[in-house]
Amino acid sequence: MHVRRVGAANQRYALLFRDYLRAHPASAAAYGELKRRLAAGLADPDCYPDVKAPAVDLIYLAAEQWAELTSWQPRAV
């Protein structure tokens, strides 16, 4: 769960990431698998965010392109 303040800069990020993964089940499955493997296989769990970050960045870049193509707008649920 992520909590964001309405109108905060990081609110759009979280909603776009969520909606992109909902619209792209294969990407969501791959991201989930990455998270499971990292959680199970990292010798140092404190490295988890740093190791996961490049994948999150790639997904977010794809999400931004998708948002532009689809005229996506944030909508809280």
All heavy atoms as a GROMACS GRO file, in nm:
protein
  607
    1MET      N    1   0.084  -0.116   0.000
    1MET     CA    2   0.000   0.000   0.000
    1MET      C    3   0.090   0.123   0.000
    1MET      O    4   0.192   0.128   0.069
    1MET     CB    5  -0.089   0.001   0.123
    1MET     CG    6  -0.167   0.129   0.132
    1MET     SD    7  -0.254   0.159   0.286
    1MET     CE    8  -0.371   0.030   0.287
    2HIS      N    9   0.051   0.220  -0.078
    2HIS     CA   10   0.121   0.348  -0.081
    2HIS      C   11   0.019   0.456  -0.049
    2HIS      O   12  -0.093   0.454  -0.100
    2HIS     CB   13   0.180   0.376  -0.219
    2HIS     CG   14   0.291   0.283  -0.254
    2HIS    ND1   15   0.422   0.311  -0.226
    2HIS    CD2   16   0.290   0.163  -0.315
    2HIS    CE1   17   0.496   0.212  -0.268
    2HIS    NE2   18   0.418   0.120  -0.322
    3VAL      N   19   0.057   0.550   0.033
    3VAL     CA   20  -0.030   0.661   0.068
    3VAL      C   21   0.030   0.787   0.008
    3VAL      O   22   0.150   0.812   0.023
    3VAL     CB   23  -0.044   0.675   0.221
    3VAL    CG1   24  -0.129   0.796   0.258
    3VAL    CG2   25  -0.102   0.548   0.280
    4ARG      N   26  -0.051   0.862  -0.059
    4ARG     CA   27  -0.005   0.986  -0.121
    4ARG      C   28  -0.103   1.097  -0.087
    4ARG      O   29  -0.223   1.074  -0.076
    4ARG     CB   30  -0.002   0.974  -0.274
    4ARG     CG   31   0.082   0.860  -0.327
    4ARG     CD   32   0.228   0.894  -0.318
    4ARG     NE   33   0.306   0.802  -0.400
    4ARG     CZ   34   0.393   0.716  -0.351
    4ARG    NH1   35   0.412   0.708  -0.223
    4ARG    NH2   36   0.461   0.638  -0.430
    5ARG      N   37  -0.051   1.217  -0.075
    5ARG     CA   38  -0.135   1.334  -0.050
    5ARG      C   39  -0.190   1.381  -0.186
    5ARG      O   40  -0.115   1.390  -0.284
    5ARG     CB   41  -0.053   1.444   0.016
    5ARG     CG   42  -0.139   1.561   0.065
    5ARG     CD   43  -0.055   1.668   0.136
    5ARG     NE   44   0.015   1.746   0.035
    5ARG     CZ   45   0.147   1.756   0.024
    5ARG    NH1   46   0.225   1.692   0.106
    5ARG    NH2   47   0.202   1.829  -0.070
    6VAL      N   48  -0.318   1.409  -0.192
    6VAL     CA   49  -0.380   1.456  -0.315
    6VAL      C   50  -0.308   1.582  -0.363
    6VAL      O   51  -0.285   1.674  -0.285
    6VAL     CB   52  -0.531   1.486  -0.293
    6VAL    CG1   53  -0.592   1.551  -0.416
    6VAL    CG2   54  -0.604   1.358  -0.259
    7GLY      N   55  -0.270   1.578  -0.489
    7GLY     CA   56  -0.203   1.692  -0.550
    7GLY      C   57  -0.052   1.692  -0.535
    7GLY      O   58   0.015   1.773  -0.598
    8ALA      N   59   0.001   1.601  -0.455
    8ALA     CA   60   0.147   1.593  -0.439
    8ALA      C   61   0.210   1.541  -0.568
    8ALA      O   62   0.147   1.466  -0.643
    8ALA     CB   63   0.183   1.503  -0.322
    9ALA      N   64   0.334   1.578  -0.591
    9ALA     CA   65   0.402   1.537  -0.715
    9ALA      C   66   0.408   1.385  -0.728
    9ALA      O   67   0.394   1.331  -0.838
    9ALA     CB   68   0.542   1.596  -0.718
   10ASN      N   69   0.428   1.316  -0.618
   10ASN     CA   70   0.442   1.170  -0.627
   10ASN      C   71   0.307   1.098  -0.636
   10ASN      O   72   0.304   0.978  -0.656
   10ASN     CB   73   0.527   1.115  -0.513
   10ASN     CG   74   0.461   1.128  -0.378
   10ASN    OD1   75   0.352   1.181  -0.364
   10ASN    ND2   76   0.530   1.079  -0.277
   11GLN      N   77   0.198   1.170  -0.626
   11GLN     CA   78   0.066   1.107  -0.642
   11GLN      C   79   0.049   1.057  -0.785
   11GLN      O   80   0.007   0.943  -0.807
   11GLN     CB   81  -0.046   1.204  -0.608
   11GLN     CG   82  -0.182   1.140  -0.628
   11GLN     CD   83  -0.296   1.239  -0.624
   11GLN    OE1   84  -0.277   1.359  -0.640
   11GLN    NE2   85  -0.416   1.190  -0.604
   12ARG      N   86   0.084   1.137  -0.882
   12ARG     CA   87   0.069   1.098  -1.022
   12ARG      C   88   0.154   0.974  -1.051
   12ARG      O   89   0.110   0.882  -1.118
   12ARG     CB   90   0.110   1.212  -1.116
   12ARG     CG   91   0.096   1.177  -1.263
   12ARG     CD   92   0.143   1.291  -1.352
   12ARG     NE   93   0.114   1.265  -1.491
   12ARG     CZ   94   0.186   1.186  -1.570
   12ARG    NH1   95   0.292   1.123  -1.524
   12ARG    NH2   96   0.151   1.167  -1.696
   13TYR      N   97   0.275   0.974  -1.000
   13TYR     CA   98   0.367   0.861  -1.021
   13TYR      C   99   0.302   0.730  -0.978
   13TYR      O  100   0.298   0.633  -1.053
   13TYR     CB  101   0.496   0.887  -0.944
   13TYR     CG  102   0.594   0.773  -0.949
   13TYR    CD1  103   0.694   0.769  -1.046
   13TYR    CD2  104   0.589   0.669  -0.856
   13TYR    CE1  105   0.785   0.665  -1.051
   13TYR    CE2  106   0.679   0.565  -0.861
   13TYR     CZ  107   0.777   0.563  -0.958
   13TYR     OH  108   0.865   0.460  -0.963
   14ALA      N  109   0.252   0.728  -0.857
   14ALA     CA  110   0.193   0.605  -0.802
   14ALA      C  111   0.069   0.561  -0.880
   14ALA      O  112   0.051   0.442  -0.908
   14ALA     CB  113   0.158   0.624  -0.654
   15LEU      N  114  -0.016   0.655  -0.916
   15LEU     CA  115  -0.138   0.620  -0.989
   15LEU      C  116  -0.107   0.574  -1.131
   15LEU      O  117  -0.169   0.478  -1.180
   15LEU     CB  118  -0.235   0.738  -0.990
   15LEU     CG  119  -0.288   0.778  -0.852
   15LEU    CD1  120  -0.371   0.905  -0.864
   15LEU    CD2  121  -0.368   0.666  -0.788
   16LEU      N  122  -0.013   0.640  -1.196
   16LEU     CA  123   0.024   0.599  -1.331
   16LEU      C  124   0.087   0.460  -1.330
   16LEU      O  125   0.053   0.375  -1.412
   16LEU     CB  126   0.120   0.700  -1.395
   16LEU     CG  127   0.176   0.662  -1.531
   16LEU    CD1  128   0.066   0.633  -1.632
   16LEU    CD2  129   0.269   0.772  -1.581
   17PHE      N  130   0.176   0.436  -1.236
   17PHE     CA  131   0.240   0.304  -1.224
   17PHE      C  132   0.134   0.197  -1.204
   17PHE      O  133   0.134   0.094  -1.272
   17PHE     CB  134   0.339   0.308  -1.107
   17PHE     CG  135   0.440   0.198  -1.109
   17PHE    CD1  136   0.560   0.215  -1.177
   17PHE    CD2  137   0.419   0.079  -1.042
   17PHE    CE1  138   0.656   0.114  -1.178
   17PHE    CE2  139   0.513  -0.022  -1.044
   17PHE     CZ  140   0.632  -0.004  -1.112
   18ARG      N  141   0.041   0.222  -1.113
   18ARG     CA  142  -0.068   0.127  -1.086
   18ARG      C  143  -0.151   0.102  -1.211
   18ARG      O  144  -0.175  -0.014  -1.249
   18ARG     CB  145  -0.157   0.184  -0.975
   18ARG     CG  146  -0.281   0.098  -0.947
   18ARG     CD  147  -0.390   0.176  -0.878
   18ARG     NE  148  -0.446   0.278  -0.966
   18ARG     CZ  149  -0.530   0.371  -0.926
   18ARG    NH1  150  -0.567   0.378  -0.800
   18ARG    NH2  151  -0.579   0.459  -1.011
   19ASP      N  152  -0.196   0.208  -1.275
   19ASP     CA  153  -0.285   0.192  -1.390
   19ASP      C  154  -0.214   0.126  -1.509
   19ASP      O  155  -0.275   0.048  -1.582
   19ASP     CB  156  -0.343   0.327  -1.431
   19ASP     CG  157  -0.442   0.380  -1.329
   19ASP    OD1  158  -0.479   0.305  -1.236
   19ASP    OD2  159  -0.483   0.497  -1.342
   20TYR      N  160  -0.086   0.157  -1.527
   20TYR     CA  161  -0.011   0.093  -1.635
   20TYR      C  162  -0.004  -0.057  -1.612
   20TYR      O  163  -0.028  -0.136  -1.703
   20TYR     CB  164   0.129   0.153  -1.646
   20TYR     CG  165   0.212   0.084  -1.751
   20TYR    CD1  166   0.197   0.116  -1.885
   20TYR    CD2  167   0.303  -0.016  -1.717
   20TYR    CE1  168   0.271   0.052  -1.984
   20TYR    CE2  169   0.377  -0.081  -1.814
   20TYR     CZ  170   0.360  -0.046  -1.947
   20TYR     OH  171   0.433  -0.111  -2.044
   21LEU      N  172   0.029  -0.098  -1.491
   21LEU     CA  173   0.038  -0.241  -1.462
   21LEU      C  174  -0.098  -0.309  -1.475
   21LEU      O  175  -0.107  -0.422  -1.522
   21LEU     CB  176   0.099  -0.265  -1.325
   21LEU     CG  177   0.248  -0.232  -1.314
   21LEU    CD1  178   0.296  -0.258  -1.172
   21LEU    CD2  179   0.331  -0.307  -1.415
   22ARG      N  180  -0.204  -0.241  -1.438
   22ARG     CA  181  -0.339  -0.298  -1.455
   22ARG      C  182  -0.372  -0.318  -1.603
   22ARG      O  183  -0.438  -0.414  -1.640
   22ARG     CB  184  -0.443  -0.208  -1.390
   22ARG     CG  185  -0.445  -0.216  -1.240
   22ARG     CD  186  -0.549  -0.124  -1.182
   22ARG     NE  187  -0.558  -0.137  -1.037
   22ARG     CZ  188  -0.631  -0.060  -0.960
   22ARG    NH1  189  -0.706   0.037  -1.013
   22ARG    NH2  190  -0.633  -0.079  -0.830
   23ALA      N  191  -0.325  -0.226  -1.686
   23ALA     CA  192  -0.355  -0.233  -1.829
   23ALA      C  193  -0.260  -0.326  -1.904
   23ALA      O  194  -0.287  -0.360  -2.020
   23ALA     CB  195  -0.348  -0.093  -1.891
   24HIS      N  196  -0.152  -0.367  -1.840
   24HIS     CA  197  -0.051  -0.452  -1.903
   24HIS      C  198  -0.020  -0.571  -1.812
   24HIS      O  199   0.081  -0.571  -1.740
   24HIS     CB  200   0.076  -0.371  -1.932
   24HIS     CG  201   0.052  -0.259  -2.028
   24HIS    ND1  202   0.005  -0.136  -1.989
   24HIS    CD2  203   0.065  -0.254  -2.162
   24HIS    CE1  204  -0.009  -0.059  -2.096
   24HIS    NE2  205   0.027  -0.129  -2.203
   25PRO      N  206  -0.106  -0.672  -1.814
   25PRO     CA  207  -0.090  -0.786  -1.724
   25PRO      C  208   0.044  -0.859  -1.736
   25PRO      O  209   0.097  -0.907  -1.635
   25PRO     CB  210  -0.206  -0.879  -1.759
   25PRO     CG  211  -0.300  -0.799  -1.840
   25PRO     CD  212  -0.224  -0.683  -1.898
   26ALA      N  213   0.100  -0.867  -1.855
   26ALA     CA  214   0.230  -0.934  -1.870
   26ALA      C  215   0.340  -0.857  -1.797
   26ALA      O  216   0.426  -0.917  -1.732
   26ALA     CB  217   0.265  -0.951  -2.017
   27SER      N  218   0.336  -0.726  -1.805
   27SER     CA  219   0.434  -0.645  -1.732
   27SER      C  220   0.413  -0.659  -1.581
   27SER      O  221   0.510  -0.667  -1.505
   27SER     CB  222   0.422  -0.497  -1.772
   27SER     OG  223   0.459  -0.480  -1.906
   28ALA      N  224   0.289  -0.661  -1.539
   28ALA     CA  225   0.259  -0.678  -1.396
   28ALA      C  226   0.310  -0.812  -1.346
   28ALA      O  227   0.369  -0.822  -1.238
   28ALA     CB  228   0.109  -0.664  -1.372
   29ALA      N  229   0.291  -0.917  -1.426
   29ALA     CA  230   0.337  -1.051  -1.386
   29ALA      C  231   0.490  -1.055  -1.378
   29ALA      O  232   0.547  -1.112  -1.284
   29ALA     CB  233   0.285  -1.156  -1.483
   30ALA      N  234   0.556  -0.994  -1.475
   30ALA     CA  235   0.703  -0.992  -1.475
   30ALA      C  236   0.755  -0.912  -1.356
   30ALA      O  237   0.852  -0.953  -1.290
   30ALA     CB  238   0.755  -0.932  -1.606
   31TYR      N  239   0.692  -0.802  -1.325
   31TYR     CA  240   0.732  -0.720  -1.210
   31TYR      C  241   0.711  -0.798  -1.080
   31TYR      O  242   0.797  -0.798  -0.991
   31TYR     CB  243   0.653  -0.590  -1.210
   31TYR     CG  244   0.684  -0.497  -1.096
   31TYR    CD1  245   0.813  -0.454  -1.071
   31TYR    CD2  246   0.583  -0.449  -1.015
   31TYR    CE1  247   0.841  -0.367  -0.966
   31TYR    CE2  248   0.610  -0.362  -0.911
   31TYR     CZ  249   0.739  -0.322  -0.887
   31TYR     OH  250   0.765  -0.235  -0.783
   32GLY      N  251   0.599  -0.865  -1.069
   32GLY     CA  252   0.572  -0.948  -0.952
   32GLY      C  253   0.675  -1.059  -0.936
   32GLY      O  254   0.722  -1.086  -0.825
   33GLU      N  255   0.711  -1.123  -1.046
   33GLU     CA  256   0.810  -1.229  -1.042
   33GLU      C  257   0.947  -1.174  -0.999
   33GLU      O  258   1.018  -1.236  -0.920
   33GLU     CB  259   0.821  -1.298  -1.177
   33GLU     CG  260   0.920  -1.411  -1.181
   33GLU     CD  261   0.885  -1.528  -1.089
   33GLU    OE1  262   0.768  -1.543  -1.049
   33GLU    OE2  263   0.978  -1.604  -1.056
   34LEU      N  264   0.984  -1.059  -1.052
   34LEU     CA  265   1.109  -0.995  -1.010
   34LEU      C  266   1.109  -0.971  -0.860
   34LEU      O  267   1.205  -1.004  -0.790
   34LEU     CB  268   1.129  -0.863  -1.085
   34LEU     CG  269   1.245  -0.778  -1.033
   34LEU    CD1  270   1.379  -0.843  -1.063
   34LEU    CD2  271   1.239  -0.637  -1.090
   35LYS      N  272   1.000  -0.916  -0.809
   35LYS     CA  273   0.992  -0.887  -0.665
   35LYS      C  274   1.001  -1.015  -0.582
   35LYS      O  275   1.071  -1.018  -0.479
   35LYS     CB  276   0.863  -0.811  -0.635
   35LYS     CG  277   0.864  -0.669  -0.691
   35LYS     CD  278   0.735  -0.597  -0.664
   35LYS     CE  279   0.719  -0.575  -0.518
   35LYS     NZ  280   0.634  -0.466  -0.479
   36ARG      N  281   0.935  -1.121  -0.627
   36ARG     CA  282   0.942  -1.249  -0.554
   36ARG      C  283   1.084  -1.304  -0.553
   36ARG      O  284   1.134  -1.349  -0.450
   36ARG     CB  285   0.846  -1.351  -0.616
   36ARG     CG  286   0.701  -1.330  -0.576
   36ARG     CD  287   0.612  -1.445  -0.624
   36ARG     NE  288   0.593  -1.442  -0.768
   36ARG     CZ  289   0.509  -1.363  -0.832
   36ARG    NH1  290   0.434  -1.277  -0.766
   36ARG    NH2  291   0.498  -1.369  -0.964
   37ARG      N  292   1.149  -1.300  -0.668
   37ARG     CA  293   1.286  -1.353  -0.677
   37ARG      C  294   1.384  -1.271  -0.593
   37ARG      O  295   1.473  -1.327  -0.528
   37ARG     CB  296   1.332  -1.359  -0.822
   37ARG     CG  297   1.264  -1.468  -0.900
   37ARG     CD  298   1.315  -1.476  -1.040
   37ARG     NE  299   1.240  -1.573  -1.117
   37ARG     CZ  300   1.288  -1.631  -1.225
   37ARG    NH1  301   1.408  -1.604  -1.270
   37ARG    NH2  302   1.213  -1.718  -1.290
   38LEU      N  303   1.368  -1.141  -0.597
   38LEU     CA  304   1.455  -1.057  -0.517
   38LEU      C  305   1.433  -1.082  -0.368
   38LEU      O  306   1.529  -1.094  -0.291
   38LEU     CB  307   1.433  -0.909  -0.548
   38LEU     CG  308   1.480  -0.861  -0.684
   38LEU    CD1  309   1.443  -0.714  -0.703
   38LEU    CD2  310   1.628  -0.882  -0.702
   39ALA      N  311   1.308  -1.091  -0.328
   39ALA     CA  312   1.278  -1.115  -0.186
   39ALA      C  313   1.334  -1.248  -0.139
   39ALA      O  314   1.381  -1.260  -0.026
   39ALA     CB  315   1.127  -1.109  -0.164
   40ALA      N  316   1.333  -1.347  -0.225
   40ALA     CA  317   1.380  -1.480  -0.187
   40ALA      C  318   1.531  -1.496  -0.202
   40ALA      O  319   1.590  -1.578  -0.132
   40ALA     CB  320   1.310  -1.586  -0.272
   41GLY      N  321   1.593  -1.419  -0.291
   41GLY     CA  322   1.730  -1.449  -0.327
   41GLY      C  323   1.837  -1.350  -0.285
   41GLY      O  324   1.955  -1.381  -0.298
   42LEU      N  325   1.799  -1.236  -0.236
   42LEU     CA  326   1.901  -1.138  -0.200
   42LEU      C  327   1.968  -1.176  -0.068
   42LEU      O  328   1.900  -1.201   0.032
   42LEU     CB  329   1.841  -0.998  -0.187
   42LEU     CG  330   1.812  -0.925  -0.316
   42LEU    CD1  331   1.746  -0.791  -0.286
   42LEU    CD2  332   1.937  -0.903  -0.397
   43ALA      N  333   2.100  -1.178  -0.068
   43ALA     CA  334   2.173  -1.208   0.055
   43ALA      C  335   2.155  -1.096   0.157
   43ALA      O  336   2.149  -1.121   0.277
   43ALA     CB  337   2.321  -1.228   0.023
   44ASP      N  338   2.145  -0.972   0.108
   44ASP     CA  339   2.128  -0.857   0.196
   44ASP      C  340   1.994  -0.791   0.164
   44ASP      O  341   1.983  -0.717   0.066
   44ASP     CB  342   2.242  -0.758   0.176
   44ASP     CG  343   2.231  -0.635   0.263
   44ASP    OD1  344   2.138  -0.626   0.346
   44ASP    OD2  345   2.316  -0.546   0.248
   45PRO      N  346   1.890  -0.816   0.244
   45PRO     CA  347   1.758  -0.761   0.214
   45PRO      C  348   1.755  -0.608   0.210
   45PRO      O  349   1.667  -0.549   0.148
   45PRO     CB  350   1.670  -0.812   0.328
   45PRO     CG  351   1.748  -0.913   0.402
   45PRO     CD  352   1.892  -0.899   0.363
   46ASP      N  353   1.851  -0.543   0.273
   46ASP     CA  354   1.855  -0.397   0.268
   46ASP      C  355   1.885  -0.344   0.128
   46ASP      O  356   1.860  -0.228   0.099
   46ASP     CB  357   1.959  -0.343   0.367
   46ASP     CG  358   1.919  -0.365   0.512
   46ASP    OD1  359   1.797  -0.380   0.539
   46ASP    OD2  360   2.008  -0.369   0.598
   47CYS      N  361   1.936  -0.430   0.040
   47CYS     CA  362   1.966  -0.392  -0.099
   47CYS      C  363   1.842  -0.396  -0.188
   47CYS      O  364   1.847  -0.349  -0.301
   47CYS     CB  365   2.071  -0.486  -0.157
   47CYS     SG  366   2.232  -0.470  -0.082
   48TYR      N  367   1.734  -0.454  -0.138
   48TYR     CA  368   1.613  -0.476  -0.219
   48TYR      C  369   1.570  -0.350  -0.296
   48TYR      O  370   1.553  -0.356  -0.418
   48TYR     CB  371   1.501  -0.529  -0.130
   48TYR     CG  372   1.369  -0.546  -0.200
   48TYR    CD1  373   1.343  -0.658  -0.277
   48TYR    CD2  374   1.270  -0.449  -0.190
   48TYR    CE1  375   1.222  -0.675  -0.341
   48TYR    CE2  376   1.148  -0.465  -0.253
   48TYR     CZ  377   1.125  -0.578  -0.329
   48TYR     OH  378   1.005  -0.592  -0.392
   49PRO      N  379   1.552  -0.235  -0.229
   49PRO     CA  380   1.507  -0.118  -0.306
   49PRO      C  381   1.605  -0.076  -0.416
   49PRO      O  382   1.564  -0.036  -0.525
   49PRO     CB  383   1.495  -0.008  -0.200
   49PRO     CG  384   1.487  -0.079  -0.071
   49PRO     CD  385   1.564  -0.207  -0.087
   50ASP      N  386   1.733  -0.086  -0.388
   50ASP     CA  387   1.833  -0.044  -0.487
   50ASP      C  388   1.838  -0.138  -0.607
   50ASP      O  389   1.858  -0.094  -0.720
   50ASP     CB  390   1.971  -0.038  -0.422
   50ASP     CG  391   1.980   0.069  -0.315
   50ASP    OD1  392   1.910   0.171  -0.327
   50ASP    OD2  393   2.057   0.050  -0.219
   51VAL      N  394   1.819  -0.266  -0.583
   51VAL     CA  395   1.822  -0.364  -0.692
   51VAL      C  396   1.693  -0.356  -0.774
   51VAL      O  397   1.695  -0.372  -0.896
   51VAL     CB  398   1.843  -0.506  -0.636
   51VAL    CG1  399   1.834  -0.611  -0.744
   51VAL    CG2  400   1.977  -0.515  -0.563
   52LYS      N  401   1.582  -0.328  -0.709
   52LYS     CA  402   1.452  -0.319  -0.776
   52LYS      C  403   1.437  -0.188  -0.856
   52LYS      O  404   1.366  -0.183  -0.956
   52LYS     CB  405   1.341  -0.331  -0.672
   52LYS     CG  406   1.202  -0.335  -0.730
   52LYS     CD  407   1.098  -0.341  -0.621
   52LYS     CE  408   1.080  -0.205  -0.562
   52LYS     NZ  409   0.962  -0.182  -0.486
   53ALA      N  410   1.504  -0.083  -0.814
   53ALA     CA  411   1.486   0.050  -0.871
   53ALA      C  412   1.501   0.056  -1.024
   53ALA      O  413   1.420   0.122  -1.090
   53ALA     CB  414   1.578   0.150  -0.804
   54PRO      N  415   1.602  -0.007  -1.084
   54PRO     CA  416   1.613   0.003  -1.231
   54PRO      C  417   1.491  -0.055  -1.304
   54PRO      O  418   1.448   0.000  -1.406
   54PRO     CB  419   1.739  -0.078  -1.263
   54PRO     CG  420   1.820  -0.074  -1.137
   54PRO     CD  421   1.719  -0.075  -1.026
   55ALA      N  422   1.434  -0.162  -1.252
   55ALA     CA  423   1.315  -0.219  -1.315
   55ALA      C  424   1.197  -0.124  -1.302
   55ALA      O  425   1.120  -0.104  -1.397
   55ALA     CB  426   1.281  -0.354  -1.253
   56VAL      N  427   1.184  -0.063  -1.186
   56VAL     CA  428   1.077   0.034  -1.165
   56VAL      C  429   1.093   0.152  -1.261
   56VAL      O  430   0.994   0.199  -1.319
   56VAL     CB  431   1.074   0.081  -1.018
   56VAL    CG1  432   0.979   0.196  -0.997
   56VAL    CG2  433   1.038  -0.035  -0.926
   57ASP      N  434   1.215   0.197  -1.278
   57ASP     CA  435   1.241   0.308  -1.371
   57ASP      C  436   1.200   0.272  -1.513
   57ASP      O  437   1.140   0.354  -1.584
   57ASP     CB  438   1.388   0.348  -1.368
   57ASP     CG  439   1.430   0.412  -1.236
   57ASP    OD1  440   1.342   0.453  -1.158
   57ASP    OD2  441   1.552   0.419  -1.212
   58LEU      N  442   1.233   0.152  -1.558
   58LEU     CA  443   1.196   0.108  -1.693
   58LEU      C  444   1.044   0.100  -1.710
   58LEU      O  445   0.990   0.141  -1.813
   58LEU     CB  446   1.260  -0.026  -1.726
   58LEU     CG  447   1.410  -0.023  -1.747
   58LEU    CD1  448   1.464  -0.165  -1.762
   58LEU    CD2  449   1.446   0.061  -1.869
   59ILE      N  450   0.978   0.046  -1.610
   59ILE     CA  451   0.831   0.037  -1.616
   59ILE      C  452   0.772   0.177  -1.620
   59ILE      O  453   0.680   0.204  -1.698
   59ILE     CB  454   0.776  -0.043  -1.498
   59ILE    CG1  455   0.819  -0.190  -1.510
   59ILE    CG2  456   0.623  -0.031  -1.490
   59ILE    CD1  457   0.792  -0.273  -1.385
   60TYR      N  458   0.826   0.267  -1.541
   60TYR     CA  459   0.771   0.402  -1.538
   60TYR      C  460   0.791   0.473  -1.671
   60TYR      O  461   0.702   0.547  -1.716
   60TYR     CB  462   0.830   0.484  -1.422
   60TYR     CG  463   0.756   0.613  -1.405
   60TYR    CD1  464   0.625   0.613  -1.357
   60TYR    CD2  465   0.812   0.733  -1.442
   60TYR    CE1  466   0.554   0.732  -1.344
   60TYR    CE2  467   0.742   0.852  -1.428
   60TYR     CZ  468   0.614   0.851  -1.380
   60TYR     OH  469   0.544   0.968  -1.368
   61LEU      N  470   0.905   0.452  -1.736
   61LEU     CA  471   0.925   0.512  -1.868
   61LEU      C  472   0.820   0.462  -1.967
   61LEU      O  473   0.764   0.540  -2.045
   61LEU     CB  474   1.065   0.481  -1.920
   61LEU     CG  475   1.180   0.556  -1.854
   61LEU    CD1  476   1.314   0.501  -1.903
   61LEU    CD2  477   1.169   0.705  -1.880
   62ALA      N  478   0.794   0.332  -1.965
   62ALA     CA  479   0.690   0.275  -2.053
   62ALA      C  480   0.554   0.331  -2.015
   62ALA      O  481   0.471   0.360  -2.102
   62ALA     CB  482   0.691   0.123  -2.043
   63ALA      N  483   0.531   0.347  -1.886
   63ALA     CA  484   0.402   0.401  -1.840
   63ALA      C  485   0.382   0.544  -1.887
   63ALA      O  486   0.271   0.582  -1.926
   63ALA     CB  487   0.395   0.393  -1.688
   64GLU      N  488   0.487   0.623  -1.885
   64GLU     CA  489   0.475   0.762  -1.934
   64GLU      C  490   0.441   0.765  -2.082
   64GLU      O  491   0.357   0.846  -2.125
   64GLU     CB  492   0.605   0.839  -1.908
   64GLU     CG  493   0.623   0.884  -1.765
   64GLU     CD  494   0.527   0.995  -1.723
   64GLU    OE1  495   0.446   1.045  -1.806
   64GLU    OE2  496   0.532   1.032  -1.606
   65GLN      N  497   0.503   0.679  -2.160
   65GLN     CA  498   0.469   0.672  -2.304
   65GLN      C  499   0.325   0.629  -2.322
   65GLN      O  500   0.252   0.684  -2.406
   65GLN     CB  501   0.564   0.576  -2.374
   65GLN     CG  502   0.705   0.626  -2.382
   65GLN     CD  503   0.799   0.526  -2.444
   65GLN    OE1  504   0.770   0.407  -2.453
   65GLN    NE2  505   0.916   0.572  -2.484
   66TRP      N  506   0.282   0.529  -2.247
   66TRP     CA  507   0.144   0.481  -2.252
   66TRP      C  508   0.047   0.592  -2.215
   66TRP      O  509  -0.057   0.610  -2.279
   66TRP     CB  510   0.130   0.360  -2.160
   66TRP     CG  511  -0.008   0.309  -2.141
   66TRP    CD1  512  -0.080   0.235  -2.230
   66TRP    CD2  513  -0.090   0.326  -2.027
   66TRP    NE1  514  -0.204   0.205  -2.177
   66TRP    CE2  515  -0.211   0.260  -2.051
   66TRP    CE3  516  -0.073   0.390  -1.904
   66TRP    CZ2  517  -0.316   0.257  -1.959
   66TRP    CZ3  518  -0.175   0.387  -1.813
   66TRP    CH2  519  -0.295   0.321  -1.840
   67ALA      N  520   0.081   0.669  -2.111
   67ALA     CA  521  -0.005   0.779  -2.066
   67ALA      C  522  -0.024   0.882  -2.177
   67ALA      O  523  -0.135   0.932  -2.199
   67ALA     CB  524   0.053   0.846  -1.942
   68GLU      N  525   0.084   0.910  -2.247
   68GLU     CA  526   0.075   1.007  -2.356
   68GLU      C  527  -0.009   0.954  -2.472
   68GLU      O  528  -0.093   1.025  -2.527
   68GLU     CB  529   0.215   1.043  -2.405
   68GLU     CG  530   0.215   1.160  -2.501
   68GLU     CD  531   0.356   1.208  -2.533
   68GLU    OE1  532   0.441   1.208  -2.443
   68GLU    OE2  533   0.377   1.244  -2.650
   69LEU      N  534   0.012   0.828  -2.506
   69LEU     CA  535  -0.064   0.767  -2.617
   69LEU      C  536  -0.212   0.754  -2.588
   69LEU      O  537  -0.295   0.761  -2.680
   69LEU     CB  538  -0.007   0.630  -2.650
   69LEU     CG  539   0.129   0.626  -2.716
   69LEU    CD1  540   0.182   0.483  -2.723
   69LEU    CD2  541   0.122   0.686  -2.856
   70THR      N  542  -0.246   0.734  -2.463
   70THR     CA  543  -0.385   0.707  -2.426
   70THR      C  544  -0.454   0.828  -2.363
   70THR      O  545  -0.571   0.818  -2.327
   70THR     CB  546  -0.394   0.590  -2.326
   70THR    OG1  547  -0.326   0.626  -2.205
   70THR    CG2  548  -0.337   0.462  -2.386
   71SER      N  549  -0.382   0.938  -2.350
   71SER     CA  550  -0.435   1.057  -2.280
   71SER      C  551  -0.477   1.023  -2.138
   71SER      O  552  -0.577   1.075  -2.086
   71SER     CB  553  -0.552   1.119  -2.358
   71SER     OG  554  -0.509   1.157  -2.487
   72TRP      N  555  -0.401   0.936  -2.074
   72TRP     CA  556  -0.431   0.895  -1.936
   72TRP      C  557  -0.431   1.014  -1.843
   72TRP      O  558  -0.350   1.105  -1.857
   72TRP     CB  559  -0.325   0.794  -1.892
   72TRP     CG  560  -0.338   0.754  -1.748
   72TRP    CD1  561  -0.413   0.653  -1.699
   72TRP    CD2  562  -0.273   0.815  -1.636
   72TRP    NE1  563  -0.401   0.647  -1.562
   72TRP    CE2  564  -0.315   0.746  -1.521
   72TRP    CE3  565  -0.185   0.921  -1.621
   72TRP    CZ2  566  -0.271   0.778  -1.392
   72TRP    CZ3  567  -0.141   0.955  -1.495
   72TRP    CH2  568  -0.184   0.884  -1.383
   73GLN      N  569  -0.523   1.012  -1.751
   73GLN     CA  570  -0.531   1.115  -1.646
   73GLN      C  571  -0.543   1.046  -1.511
   73GLN      O  572  -0.611   0.943  -1.500
   73GLN     CB  573  -0.652   1.206  -1.668
   73GLN     CG  574  -0.642   1.295  -1.789
   73GLN     CD  575  -0.527   1.393  -1.777
   73GLN    OE1  576  -0.509   1.460  -1.675
   73GLN    NE2  577  -0.446   1.401  -1.881
   74PRO      N  578  -0.482   1.101  -1.407
   74PRO     CA  579  -0.491   1.038  -1.275
   74PRO      C  580  -0.635   1.031  -1.226
   74PRO      O  581  -0.712   1.125  -1.245
   74PRO     CB  582  -0.409   1.131  -1.185
   74PRO     CG  583  -0.331   1.218  -1.274
   74PRO     CD  584  -0.401   1.220  -1.406
   75ARG      N  585  -0.666   0.920  -1.167
   75ARG     CA  586  -0.799   0.901  -1.107
   75ARG      C  587  -0.778   0.813  -0.984
   75ARG      O  588  -0.739   0.698  -0.995
   75ARG     CB  589  -0.891   0.831  -1.206
   75ARG     CG  590  -1.034   0.818  -1.158
   75ARG     CD  591  -1.123   0.757  -1.264
   75ARG     NE  592  -1.090   0.619  -1.293
   75ARG     CZ  593  -1.133   0.514  -1.221
   75ARG    NH1  594  -1.208   0.533  -1.116
   75ARG    NH2  595  -1.101   0.391  -1.256
   76ALA      N  596  -0.800   0.869  -0.870
   76ALA     CA  597  -0.786   0.791  -0.746
   76ALA      C  598  -0.900   0.692  -0.733
   76ALA      O  599  -1.012   0.717  -0.778
   76ALA     CB  600  -0.785   0.886  -0.626
   77VAL      N  601  -0.869   0.579  -0.675
   77VAL     CA  602  -0.971   0.476  -0.651
   77VAL      C  603  -0.968   0.437  -0.507
   77VAL      O  604  -0.870   0.434  -0.441
   77VAL     CB  605  -0.944   0.352  -0.739
   77VAL    CG1  606  -1.039   0.240  -0.706
   77VAL    CG2  607  -0.956   0.388  -0.885
   0.00000   0.00000   0.00000
